[in-house]
């Protein structure tokens, strides 16, 4: 395994190595964003579900840790506008990091493809210099395809993480909307 990595490094074009390093950094960043946001959104959902449950059981206002509490406690008149403003602010807060995951999921296959194309060009330029014919081309192309595979690998995780966090964000906004509806229904 170790010799395979060393051989890949020695045979690869410097652009391909740069692409692989960039994709590794993307992978580290997207995992950090996902796990940080996943844990914080999960905690937030628990807080909002608890607040909604208390409202449904007869509480007169949202929980003290609820996101809507910041908008309700500072206003004597609670209306649709204030609650909608709170939900809009929560939407912005809940979707932080999603654009980065979206960008990663759409660009990493192209970054990997770029590394592959540069490596294949290098392989074809050395065909005339090397003896061995197709074995040289096949080895060069197989090494070059590692960059594309890496780009697709990172994109799969970025897209999956984006979908999971989007769903969590939707769940938070949905619970906040339900809290808002309960509060407004009690005012009537």
GROMACS elastic network, one bead per residue, 0.5 to 0.9 nm:
[ bonds ]
;  ai    aj funct       b0    kb
    1     4     6  0.50770   500
    1     5     6  0.64693   500
    1     6     6  0.87960   500
    2     5     6  0.52714   500
    2     6     6  0.63631   500
    2     7     6  0.86717   500
    3     6     6  0.50096   500
    3     7     6  0.59833   500
    3     8     6  0.84709   500
    4     7     6  0.50385   500
    4     8     6  0.60761   500
    4     9     6  0.85583   500
    5     8     6  0.50723   500
    5     9     6  0.61714   500
    5    10     6  0.86624   500
    6     9     6  0.50658   500
    6    10     6  0.61759   500
    6    11     6  0.86238   500
    7    10     6  0.51247   500
    7    11     6  0.60576   500
    7    12     6  0.83526   500
    8    11     6  0.52675   500
    8    12     6  0.58039   500
    8   143     6  0.68319   500
    9    12     6  0.53674   500
    9    13     6  0.82056   500
    9    14     6  0.87776   500
    9    17     6  0.71211   500
   10    13     6  0.82974   500
   11   140     6  0.80115   500
   11   143     6  0.79888   500
   12    15     6  0.81925   500
   12    16     6  0.62668   500
   12    17     6  0.66562   500
   12   119     6  0.69271   500
   12   140     6  0.82931   500
   12   143     6  0.71793   500
   12   144     6  0.75225   500
   13    16     6  0.51971   500
   13    17     6  0.64493   500
   13    18     6  0.87056   500
   13   115     6  0.84929   500
   13   118     6  0.75444   500
   13   119     6  0.57952   500
   13   122     6  0.72230   500
   13   144     6  0.87350   500
   14    17     6  0.50453   500
   14    18     6  0.61320   500
   14    19     6  0.85827   500
   14   119     6  0.88424   500
   15    19     6  0.60980   500
   15    20     6  0.85723   500
   15   114     6  0.87257   500
   15   115     6  0.62046   500
   15   118     6  0.69737   500
   15   119     6  0.77202   500
   16    20     6  0.61269   500
   16    21     6  0.85882   500
   16   112     6  0.83176   500
   16   114     6  0.81837   500
   16   116     6  0.69407   500
   16   118     6  0.71277   500
   16   119     6  0.64289   500
   16   144     6  0.75495   500
   16   147     6  0.67301   500
   17    20     6  0.50487   500
   17    21     6  0.62003   500
   17    22     6  0.85956   500
   17   115     6  0.80465   500
   17   147     6  0.86391   500
   18    21     6  0.51100   500
   18    22     6  0.61374   500
   18    23     6  0.85936   500
   18   115     6  0.81931   500
   19    22     6  0.50311   500
   19    23     6  0.60951   500
   19    24     6  0.85186   500
   19   111     6  0.66626   500
   19   112     6  0.66023   500
   19   114     6  0.79664   500
   19   115     6  0.57754   500
   19   147     6  0.70939   500
   19   151     6  0.88762   500
   20    23     6  0.50961   500
   20    24     6  0.61189   500
   20    25     6  0.86498   500
   20   112     6  0.76772   500
   20   115     6  0.79528   500
   20   146     6  0.87405   500
   20   147     6  0.63534   500
   20   150     6  0.73541   500
   20   151     6  0.83964   500
   21    24     6  0.50248   500
   21    25     6  0.62549   500
   21    26     6  0.86392   500
   22    25     6  0.50922   500
   22    26     6  0.61853   500
   22    27     6  0.86104   500
   22   111     6  0.86007   500
   23    27     6  0.60969   500
   23    28     6  0.86456   500
   23   108     6  0.70269   500
   23   111     6  0.78395   500
   23   112     6  0.77651   500
   23   147     6  0.87307   500
   23   150     6  0.71250   500
   23   151     6  0.65872   500
   23   154     6  0.70459   500
   24    27     6  0.50285   500
   24    28     6  0.62993   500
   24    29     6  0.86874   500
   24   150     6  0.86067   500
   24   154     6  0.83005   500
   25    28     6  0.51159   500
   25    29     6  0.61673   500
   25    30     6  0.85603   500
   26    29     6  0.51348   500
   26    30     6  0.60068   500
   26    31     6  0.84965   500
   26   104     6  0.72110   500
   26   108     6  0.82720   500
   26   154     6  0.75228   500
   27    30     6  0.52622   500
   27    31     6  0.61467   500
   27    32     6  0.85630   500
   27   104     6  0.88785   500
   27   154     6  0.59183   500
   27   155     6  0.88697   500
   27   157     6  0.81877   500
   27   158     6  0.81054   500
   28    31     6  0.53143   500
   28    32     6  0.62021   500
   28    33     6  0.87092   500
   29    32     6  0.50905   500
   29    33     6  0.61434   500
   29    34     6  0.85232   500
   30    33     6  0.50738   500
   30    34     6  0.59927   500
   30    35     6  0.85929   500
   30   100     6  0.79408   500
   30   101     6  0.64656   500
   30   104     6  0.78306   500
   30   154     6  0.86877   500
   30   157     6  0.81251   500
   30   158     6  0.64484   500
   30   161     6  0.81891   500
   31    34     6  0.50577   500
   31    35     6  0.60939   500
   31    36     6  0.83627   500
   31   157     6  0.83646   500
   31   158     6  0.82645   500
   31   161     6  0.83757   500
   32    35     6  0.54977   500
   32    36     6  0.60121   500
   32    37     6  0.83845   500
   33    36     6  0.53244   500
   33    37     6  0.58886   500
   33    38     6  0.82046   500
   33    97     6  0.66239   500
   33    98     6  0.88751   500
   33   100     6  0.87374   500
   33   101     6  0.82178   500
   34    37     6  0.52796   500
   34    38     6  0.57142   500
   34    39     6  0.84273   500
   34    97     6  0.81459   500
   34   101     6  0.84309   500
   34   158     6  0.86533   500
   34   161     6  0.61778   500
   34   162     6  0.80423   500
   34   164     6  0.89105   500
   34   165     6  0.75177   500
   35    38     6  0.50172   500
   35    39     6  0.60865   500
   35    40     6  0.84973   500
   36    39     6  0.55063   500
   36    40     6  0.62607   500
   36    41     6  0.85858   500
   37    40     6  0.51016   500
   37    41     6  0.58140   500
   37    42     6  0.82936   500
   37    94     6  0.86018   500
   37    96     6  0.81333   500
   37    97     6  0.76063   500
   37   165     6  0.74211   500
   38    41     6  0.52397   500
   38    42     6  0.59858   500
   38    43     6  0.85710   500
   38   161     6  0.89862   500
   38   164     6  0.82788   500
   38   165     6  0.65209   500
   38   168     6  0.78703   500
   39    42     6  0.51260   500
   39    43     6  0.62277   500
   39    44     6  0.85998   500
   40    43     6  0.51732   500
   40    44     6  0.61487   500
   40    45     6  0.86668   500
   41    45     6  0.60682   500
   41    46     6  0.86329   500
   41    94     6  0.70970   500
   41   165     6  0.80246   500
   41   168     6  0.65761   500
   41   169     6  0.72050   500
   41   172     6  0.78411   500
   42    45     6  0.51381   500
   42    46     6  0.63903   500
   42    47     6  0.88349   500
   42   168     6  0.74185   500
   43    46     6  0.51957   500
   43    47     6  0.64339   500
   43    48     6  0.88211   500
   44    47     6  0.51285   500
   44    48     6  0.62300   500
   44    49     6  0.85476   500
   44    66     6  0.83212   500
   44    67     6  0.86457   500
   44   172     6  0.74147   500
   45    48     6  0.51380   500
   45    49     6  0.59397   500
   45    50     6  0.84360   500
   45   168     6  0.79238   500
   45   169     6  0.88340   500
   45   171     6  0.73710   500
   45   172     6  0.56187   500
   45   175     6  0.79543   500
   46    49     6  0.51668   500
   46    50     6  0.61188   500
   46    51     6  0.85939   500
   47    50     6  0.52265   500
   47    51     6  0.62542   500
   47    52     6  0.87258   500
   47    63     6  0.81070   500
   47    65     6  0.67301   500
   47    66     6  0.63320   500
   47    67     6  0.88326   500
   48    52     6  0.60947   500
   48    53     6  0.85021   500
   48    62     6  0.86784   500
   48    63     6  0.79848   500
   48    65     6  0.80730   500
   48    66     6  0.57028   500
   48    67     6  0.76513   500
   48   172     6  0.72327   500
   48   175     6  0.65072   500
   48   176     6  0.69041   500
   48   179     6  0.84479   500
   49    52     6  0.50394   500
   49    53     6  0.60544   500
   49    54     6  0.85854   500
   49   172     6  0.85979   500
   49   175     6  0.66451   500
   49   176     6  0.87132   500
   50    53     6  0.50676   500
   50    54     6  0.62288   500
   50    55     6  0.86442   500
   50    63     6  0.77057   500
   50    66     6  0.88014   500
   51    54     6  0.51583   500
   51    55     6  0.62431   500
   51    56     6  0.86955   500
   51    59     6  0.88538   500
   51    61     6  0.85601   500
   51    62     6  0.54771   500
   51    64     6  0.83026   500
   51    65     6  0.81045   500
   51    66     6  0.64482   500
   51   179     6  0.78138   500
   52    55     6  0.50092   500
   52    56     6  0.61724   500
   52    57     6  0.85848   500
   52    62     6  0.71298   500
   52    63     6  0.81553   500
   52   175     6  0.70781   500
   52   176     6  0.79798   500
   52   178     6  0.73668   500
   52   179     6  0.55788   500
   52   182     6  0.84867   500
   53    56     6  0.51035   500
   53    57     6  0.61868   500
   53    58     6  0.88297   500
   53    59     6  0.88176   500
   54    57     6  0.50068   500
   54    58     6  0.64434   500
   54    59     6  0.54303   500
   54    60     6  0.86996   500
   54    61     6  0.85010   500
   54    62     6  0.75375   500
   54    63     6  0.75759   500
   55    58     6  0.53031   500
   55    60     6  0.66591   500
   55    61     6  0.65590   500
   55    62     6  0.63886   500
   55    63     6  0.83019   500
   55   179     6  0.72572   500
   55   182     6  0.72005   500
   55   183     6  0.80063   500
   56    59     6  0.70829   500
   56   179     6  0.87061   500
   56   182     6  0.75503   500
   58    61     6  0.88009   500
   59    62     6  0.73656   500
   59    63     6  0.86473   500
   60   183     6  0.80846   500
   60   186     6  0.86457   500
   61    64     6  0.86995   500
   61    69     6  0.81565   500
   61    72     6  0.85635   500
   61   183     6  0.71966   500
   62    65     6  0.82287   500
   62    66     6  0.63037   500
   62    67     6  0.88132   500
   62    68     6  0.71319   500
   62    69     6  0.61450   500
   62    72     6  0.85245   500
   62   179     6  0.73810   500
   62   183     6  0.82836   500
   63    66     6  0.51865   500
   63    67     6  0.86922   500
   63    68     6  0.85867   500
   63    69     6  0.68399   500
   64    67     6  0.84020   500
   64    68     6  0.88866   500
   64    69     6  0.60204   500
   64    70     6  0.84607   500
   65    68     6  0.84975   500
   65    69     6  0.69247   500
   65    70     6  0.86390   500
   66    69     6  0.53503   500
   66    70     6  0.77286   500
   66   176     6  0.86762   500
   67    70     6  0.60860   500
   67    71     6  0.78295   500
   67    86     6  0.73944   500
   67    87     6  0.85053   500
   67    90     6  0.70656   500
   67   176     6  0.80909   500
   68    71     6  0.53807   500
   68    72     6  0.62425   500
   68    73     6  0.86709   500
   68    83     6  0.70418   500
   68    86     6  0.56905   500
   68    87     6  0.74789   500
   68    90     6  0.83527   500
   68   176     6  0.74214   500
   68   179     6  0.84950   500
   68   180     6  0.82384   500
   69    73     6  0.57912   500
   69    74     6  0.85232   500
   69    86     6  0.88069   500
   70    73     6  0.57992   500
   70    74     6  0.68357   500
   70    86     6  0.80792   500
   71    74     6  0.58941   500
   71    75     6  0.68052   500
   71    78     6  0.87075   500
   71    82     6  0.66204   500
   71    83     6  0.71712   500
   71    85     6  0.80657   500
   71    86     6  0.61047   500
   72    75     6  0.54944   500
   72    76     6  0.77035   500
   72    77     6  0.83405   500
   72    78     6  0.64009   500
   72    82     6  0.74967   500
   72    83     6  0.76997   500
   72    86     6  0.87314   500
   73    76     6  0.75607   500
   75    78     6  0.63703   500
   75    82     6  0.81940   500
   77    82     6  0.86023   500
   78    81     6  0.81391   500
   78    82     6  0.63802   500
   78    83     6  0.74033   500
   78   183     6  0.85635   500
   78   184     6  0.81538   500
   78   187     6  0.87899   500
   79    82     6  0.55705   500
   79    83     6  0.64557   500
   79    84     6  0.86265   500
   79   183     6  0.89646   500
   79   184     6  0.71076   500
   79   187     6  0.88984   500
   80    83     6  0.51944   500
   80    84     6  0.58899   500
   80    85     6  0.84414   500
   80   180     6  0.79077   500
   80   181     6  0.88574   500
   80   184     6  0.72248   500
   81    84     6  0.51082   500
   81    85     6  0.60901   500
   81    86     6  0.86459   500
   82    85     6  0.50665   500
   82    86     6  0.63154   500
   82    87     6  0.87673   500
   83    87     6  0.62445   500
   83    88     6  0.86177   500
   83   176     6  0.89672   500
   83   177     6  0.84476   500
   83   180     6  0.61137   500
   84    88     6  0.60864   500
   84    89     6  0.85505   500
   84   177     6  0.83880   500
   84   180     6  0.80970   500
   85    88     6  0.50751   500
   85    89     6  0.61983   500
   85    90     6  0.85486   500
   86    89     6  0.51187   500
   86    90     6  0.60916   500
   86    91     6  0.85783   500
   86   176     6  0.86888   500
   87    91     6  0.60596   500
   87    92     6  0.86493   500
   87   173     6  0.66690   500
   87   176     6  0.65832   500
   87   177     6  0.70171   500
   87   180     6  0.85668   500
   88    91     6  0.50443   500
   88    92     6  0.63936   500
   88    93     6  0.87005   500
   88   173     6  0.87467   500
   89    92     6  0.51811   500
   89    93     6  0.62627   500
   89    94     6  0.86114   500
   90    94     6  0.58545   500
   90    95     6  0.84807   500
   90   172     6  0.81929   500
   90   173     6  0.70024   500
   90   176     6  0.83598   500
   91    94     6  0.51000   500
   91    95     6  0.61327   500
   91    96     6  0.87474   500
   91   169     6  0.72765   500
   91   170     6  0.83405   500
   91   172     6  0.82701   500
   91   173     6  0.63712   500
   92    95     6  0.55268   500
   92    96     6  0.65765   500
   93    96     6  0.56479   500
   93   169     6  0.89134   500
   94    97     6  0.87220   500
   94   165     6  0.86785   500
   94   166     6  0.86049   500
   94   168     6  0.82148   500
   94   169     6  0.51885   500
   94   170     6  0.83595   500
   94   172     6  0.74741   500
   94   173     6  0.80614   500
   95    98     6  0.56474   500
   95    99     6  0.80673   500
   95   165     6  0.77738   500
   95   166     6  0.70608   500
   95   169     6  0.61236   500
   95   170     6  0.89090   500
   96    99     6  0.73615   500
   96   100     6  0.86423   500
   97   100     6  0.54150   500
   97   101     6  0.65615   500
   97   102     6  0.87790   500
   97   162     6  0.86915   500
   97   165     6  0.89112   500
   98   101     6  0.51307   500
   98   102     6  0.60843   500
   98   103     6  0.86005   500
   98   161     6  0.87382   500
   98   162     6  0.59165   500
   98   163     6  0.88674   500
   98   165     6  0.72660   500
   98   166     6  0.72810   500
   99   103     6  0.60871   500
   99   104     6  0.85306   500
   99   162     6  0.84326   500
  100   103     6  0.50825   500
  100   104     6  0.61257   500
  100   105     6  0.85632   500
  100   158     6  0.88774   500
  100   162     6  0.88889   500
  101   104     6  0.50387   500
  101   105     6  0.60537   500
  101   106     6  0.86190   500
  101   155     6  0.89016   500
  101   158     6  0.53044   500
  101   159     6  0.68314   500
  101   161     6  0.72724   500
  101   162     6  0.56530   500
  102   105     6  0.51710   500
  102   106     6  0.62916   500
  102   107     6  0.86080   500
  102   158     6  0.69952   500
  102   159     6  0.66876   500
  102   162     6  0.64666   500
  103   106     6  0.53014   500
  103   107     6  0.59781   500
  103   108     6  0.82824   500
  103   158     6  0.86009   500
  104   107     6  0.53046   500
  104   108     6  0.56704   500
  104   109     6  0.88533   500
  104   154     6  0.78624   500
  104   155     6  0.64427   500
  104   158     6  0.61055   500
  104   159     6  0.80198   500
  105   108     6  0.60245   500
  105   109     6  0.76861   500
  105   152     6  0.85262   500
  105   154     6  0.72412   500
  105   156     6  0.68452   500
  105   157     6  0.76614   500
  105   159     6  0.51476   500
  105   160     6  0.87470   500
  105   162     6  0.83802   500
  106   109     6  0.68847   500
  106   110     6  0.78274   500
  106   155     6  0.68221   500
  106   158     6  0.86530   500
  106   159     6  0.81852   500
  107   110     6  0.53692   500
  107   111     6  0.62828   500
  107   112     6  0.87958   500
  107   151     6  0.83562   500
  107   155     6  0.77278   500
  108   112     6  0.61336   500
  108   113     6  0.84456   500
  108   148     6  0.87499   500
  108   150     6  0.83570   500
  108   152     6  0.67016   500
  108   153     6  0.86322   500
  108   154     6  0.65624   500
  108   155     6  0.56721   500
  109   112     6  0.51166   500
  109   113     6  0.60583   500
  109   114     6  0.85856   500
  109   147     6  0.88466   500
  109   148     6  0.63823   500
  109   149     6  0.80950   500
  109   150     6  0.79543   500
  109   153     6  0.83101   500
  109   154     6  0.79514   500
  109   155     6  0.64233   500
  110   114     6  0.60281   500
  110   115     6  0.86359   500
  110   148     6  0.78888   500
  110   151     6  0.71597   500
  110   152     6  0.87089   500
  111   114     6  0.50950   500
  111   115     6  0.64998   500
  111   116     6  0.87776   500
  111   147     6  0.81156   500
  111   148     6  0.77817   500
  111   151     6  0.64265   500
  112   115     6  0.51795   500
  112   116     6  0.62887   500
  112   117     6  0.87578   500
  112   145     6  0.83600   500
  112   146     6  0.81010   500
  112   149     6  0.70713   500
  112   150     6  0.63617   500
  112   152     6  0.73675   500
  113   117     6  0.61126   500
  113   118     6  0.85957   500
  113   145     6  0.80681   500
  113   147     6  0.66265   500
  113   149     6  0.85929   500
  113   151     6  0.73583   500
  114   117     6  0.52084   500
  114   118     6  0.62576   500
  114   119     6  0.85982   500
  114   147     6  0.81166   500
  114   148     6  0.79690   500
  115   118     6  0.52997   500
  115   119     6  0.61722   500
  115   120     6  0.86282   500
  115   144     6  0.71298   500
  115   145     6  0.83963   500
  115   146     6  0.88058   500
  115   147     6  0.56460   500
  115   148     6  0.72113   500
  116   119     6  0.51093   500
  116   120     6  0.60748   500
  116   121     6  0.85425   500
  116   141     6  0.80064   500
  116   143     6  0.83675   500
  116   145     6  0.55137   500
  116   146     6  0.74099   500
  116   147     6  0.55422   500
  116   148     6  0.60090   500
  117   120     6  0.50978   500
  117   121     6  0.61041   500
  117   122     6  0.85809   500
  117   144     6  0.74664   500
  117   145     6  0.87073   500
  118   121     6  0.51178   500
  118   122     6  0.62849   500
  118   123     6  0.86930   500
  118   144     6  0.80986   500
  119   122     6  0.50291   500
  119   123     6  0.61831   500
  119   124     6  0.87025   500
  119   140     6  0.73634   500
  119   141     6  0.74758   500
  119   143     6  0.79675   500
  119   144     6  0.51776   500
  119   145     6  0.85026   500
  119   147     6  0.89929   500
  120   124     6  0.61440   500
  120   125     6  0.85151   500
  120   137     6  0.84730   500
  120   140     6  0.66709   500
  120   141     6  0.57694   500
  120   143     6  0.88299   500
  120   144     6  0.61000   500
  120   145     6  0.86142   500
  121   124     6  0.51732   500
  121   125     6  0.61654   500
  121   126     6  0.87962   500
  122   125     6  0.51179   500
  122   126     6  0.64753   500
  122   127     6  0.89531   500
  122   140     6  0.83336   500
  123   126     6  0.53270   500
  123   127     6  0.64875   500
  123   136     6  0.78495   500
  123   137     6  0.63314   500
  123   139     6  0.87765   500
  123   140     6  0.54210   500
  123   141     6  0.71492   500
  123   144     6  0.86984   500
  124   127     6  0.52202   500
  124   128     6  0.80553   500
  124   137     6  0.70394   500
  124   140     6  0.84282   500
  125   128     6  0.70625   500
  125   129     6  0.80816   500
  126   129     6  0.51556   500
  126   130     6  0.63017   500
  126   136     6  0.86927   500
  126   137     6  0.88141   500
  127   130     6  0.55141   500
  127   131     6  0.76752   500
  127   132     6  0.87153   500
  127   133     6  0.69749   500
  127   134     6  0.86439   500
  127   136     6  0.71035   500
  127   137     6  0.69513   500
  128   131     6  0.76272   500
  128   133     6  0.85491   500
  130   133     6  0.73874   500
  130   136     6  0.73751   500
  131   136     6  0.77341   500
  132   135     6  0.57678   500
  132   136     6  0.59194   500
  132   137     6  0.87182   500
  133   136     6  0.57491   500
  133   137     6  0.67937   500
  133   138     6  0.89375   500
  134   138     6  0.58839   500
  134   139     6  0.84309   500
  135   138     6  0.50696   500
  135   139     6  0.60849   500
  135   140     6  0.85033   500
  136   139     6  0.52927   500
  136   140     6  0.61559   500
  136   141     6  0.86007   500
  137   140     6  0.51204   500
  137   141     6  0.60186   500
  137   142     6  0.84699   500
  138   141     6  0.51877   500
  138   142     6  0.60148   500
  138   143     6  0.85327   500
  139   142     6  0.52292   500
  139   143     6  0.62048   500
  139   144     6  0.85512   500
  140   143     6  0.52470   500
  140   144     6  0.61102   500
  140   145     6  0.87411   500
  141   145     6  0.61521   500
  141   146     6  0.89198   500
  142   145     6  0.52382   500
  142   146     6  0.69296   500
  143   146     6  0.55905   500
  143   147     6  0.79948   500
  144   147     6  0.60315   500
  144   148     6  0.76348   500
  145   148     6  0.51879   500
  145   149     6  0.62407   500
  145   150     6  0.85391   500
  146   149     6  0.50671   500
  146   150     6  0.60366   500
  146   151     6  0.85966   500
  147   150     6  0.50498   500
  147   151     6  0.61936   500
  147   152     6  0.86870   500
  148   151     6  0.50573   500
  148   152     6  0.62290   500
  148   153     6  0.85040   500
  149   152     6  0.51705   500
  149   153     6  0.60381   500
  149   154     6  0.86976   500
  150   154     6  0.62490   500
  150   155     6  0.85387   500
  151   154     6  0.53089   500
  151   155     6  0.61419   500
  151   156     6  0.87045   500
  152   156     6  0.61305   500
  152   157     6  0.87944   500
  153   156     6  0.53286   500
  153   157     6  0.67124   500
  153   158     6  0.88413   500
  154   157     6  0.53607   500
  154   158     6  0.61797   500
  154   159     6  0.86497   500
  155   159     6  0.59675   500
  155   160     6  0.83939   500
  156   159     6  0.53028   500
  156   160     6  0.60896   500
  156   161     6  0.85062   500
  157   160     6  0.51035   500
  157   161     6  0.59437   500
  157   162     6  0.83804   500
  158   161     6  0.52039   500
  158   162     6  0.60326   500
  158   163     6  0.86800   500
  159   162     6  0.50097   500
  159   163     6  0.62687   500
  159   164     6  0.87335   500
  160   163     6  0.51984   500
  160   164     6  0.62950   500
  160   165     6  0.87070   500
  161   164     6  0.51226   500
  161   165     6  0.61308   500
  161   166     6  0.83964   500
  162   165     6  0.53168   500
  162   166     6  0.59522   500
  162   167     6  0.86022   500
  163   166     6  0.50344   500
  163   167     6  0.62345   500
  163   168     6  0.87165   500
  164   167     6  0.52681   500
  164   168     6  0.63916   500
  164   169     6  0.87614   500
  165   169     6  0.60869   500
  165   170     6  0.85078   500
  166   169     6  0.50773   500
  166   170     6  0.61514   500
  166   171     6  0.86366   500
  167   171     6  0.61919   500
  167   172     6  0.87393   500
  168   171     6  0.50412   500
  168   172     6  0.63639   500
  168   173     6  0.87975   500
  169   172     6  0.51688   500
  169   173     6  0.63155   500
  169   174     6  0.85405   500
  170   173     6  0.52099   500
  170   174     6  0.60175   500
  170   175     6  0.86604   500
  171   174     6  0.50350   500
  171   175     6  0.62393   500
  171   176     6  0.86264   500
  172   175     6  0.52574   500
  172   176     6  0.62102   500
  172   177     6  0.85927   500
  173   176     6  0.50253   500
  173   177     6  0.60476   500
  173   178     6  0.85979   500
  174   177     6  0.50675   500
  174   178     6  0.62751   500
  174   179     6  0.87282   500
  175   178     6  0.50359   500
  175   179     6  0.62645   500
  175   180     6  0.86247   500
  176   179     6  0.50281   500
  176   180     6  0.61672   500
  176   181     6  0.86250   500
  177   181     6  0.61597   500
  177   182     6  0.86624   500
  178   181     6  0.50362   500
  178   182     6  0.62220   500
  178   183     6  0.86572   500
  179   182     6  0.51482   500
  179   183     6  0.62326   500
  179   184     6  0.86540   500
  180   183     6  0.51719   500
  180   184     6  0.61841   500
  180   185     6  0.84956   500
  181   184     6  0.51485   500
  181   185     6  0.59334   500
  181   186     6  0.86170   500
  182   185     6  0.50588   500
  182   186     6  0.63055   500
  182   187     6  0.88684   500
  183   186     6  0.53493   500
  183   187     6  0.66479   500
  184   187     6  0.51788   500
  184   188     6  0.68366   500
  185   188     6  0.55689   500
